[in-house]
Amino acid sequence: NPAYKGFWEAKKIANPEYVDDDNLYKYDDFGFIGFDLWQVKGNTIFDNVIITDDVKEADAFVEKWKALSEVEKAKKKEEDDKKAEEAKAATASKDDDDDDDDKEDEEE
């Protein structure tokens, strides 16, 4: 760019009505929370969300979540192992069926 003059900076315009408010985002109660998420894989579930300014409450939530997460991982592993065994058995059964057909073909 031949007219390059360095980094662009927004103009700072004085705003006499501006008042800094430290409590602008502080609420006594939240009725709703929203997430705007983009995901590549469908059917993703988001749960176990906490909003707090209490460290003890957050730590207690983390401990509870870790325990629940371990149980969920164990259950998922059991289900995955079961599915893998069923798939292996189905494949073995199919291979056995194919062998029978080959023997019949040889006899003819």
C-alpha positions in Angstrom: 0.0 0.0 0.0 1.8 3.2 -1.1 -0.3 5.3 1.2 0.7 3.3 4.3 1.1 5.5 7.4 1.5 2.9 10.2 -1.1 1.1 12.3 -4.6 2.4 12.2 -6.0 3.7 15.6 -9.5 4.6 16.3 -10.1 8.3 17.1 -10.7 9.0 20.7 -13.7 11.2 21.0 -14.5 12.8 24.4 -17.8 11.6 25.9 -18.8 13.9 28.8 -21.8 11.7 29.6 -19.6 8.6 30.3 -19.6 7.4 33.9 -17.4 4.4 34.9 -19.6 1.8 36.8 -17.9 -1.0 38.6 -21.2 -2.7 39.3 -22.4 -2.7 35.7 -22.1 -6.5 35.3 -23.0 -7.4 38.9 -26.4 -9.1 39.3 -28.0 -10.5 42.4 -29.7 -13.2 40.4 -29.4 -14.7 36.9 -32.6 -16.1 35.4 -30.9 -17.3 32.2 -27.6 -17.9 30.6 -26.9 -18.3 26.9 -24.0 -19.7 24.9 -23.3 -18.9 21.3 -21.3 -22.0 20.3 -20.0 -23.2 17.0 -19.4 -26.9 16.8 -18.1 -29.3 14.1 -19.6 -32.4 15.5 -23.4 -32.5 16.1 -25.2 -33.7 19.2 -22.6 -32.2 21.6 -24.1 -31.7 25.0 -22.9 -29.0 27.4 -23.9 -29.4 31.0 -22.5 -28.8 34.5 -22.1 -25.1 34.1 -21.5 -23.0 37.1 -21.4 -19.2 37.5 -20.2 -18.0 40.8 -17.8 -15.6 42.5 -17.4 -17.9 45.5 -14.1 -19.9 45.3 -15.3 -22.5 47.9 -18.5 -23.1 45.9 -16.5 -23.5 42.7 -14.1 -25.9 44.3 -16.9 -28.0 45.7 -18.5 -28.1 42.3 -15.2 -29.2 40.7 -14.9 -32.1 43.2 -18.5 -33.2 42.5 -17.9 -32.9 38.8 -14.7 -35.0 38.9 -16.4 -37.8 40.7 -19.3 -37.8 38.3 -17.0 -37.6 35.3 -15.1 -40.7 36.5 -18.3 -42.7 36.7 -19.4 -41.5 33.3 -16.0 -42.4 31.7 -16.2 -45.9 33.3 -19.7 -46.4 32.0 -18.7 -45.2 28.5 -15.8 -47.6 28.5 -18.0 -50.5 29.4 -20.4 -49.6 26.6 -17.6 -49.2 24.1 -16.1 -52.5 25.1 -19.4 -54.3 24.8 -20.0 -52.8 21.3 -16.5 -53.8 20.2 -17.1 -57.4 21.4 -20.5 -57.5 19.7 -18.9 -56.2 16.5 -16.2 -58.8 16.7 -18.7 -61.6 17.3 -20.8 -60.4 14.4 -17.7 -60.3 12.1 -16.6 -63.8 13.3 -20.2 -65.1 12.7 -20.2 -63.7 9.2 -16.8 -65.2 8.5 -18.1 -68.6 9.6 -21.1 -68.2 7.4 -18.9 -67.4 4.4 -16.8 -70.5 5.0 -19.8 -72.7 4.8 -20.7 -71.3 1.5 -17.2 -71.9 0.2 -17.4 -75.6 1.2 -20.8 -76.0 -0.5 -19.3 -74.4 -3.7 -16.4 -76.9 -3.6 -18.7 -79.9 -3.2 -20.7 -78.9 -6.3 
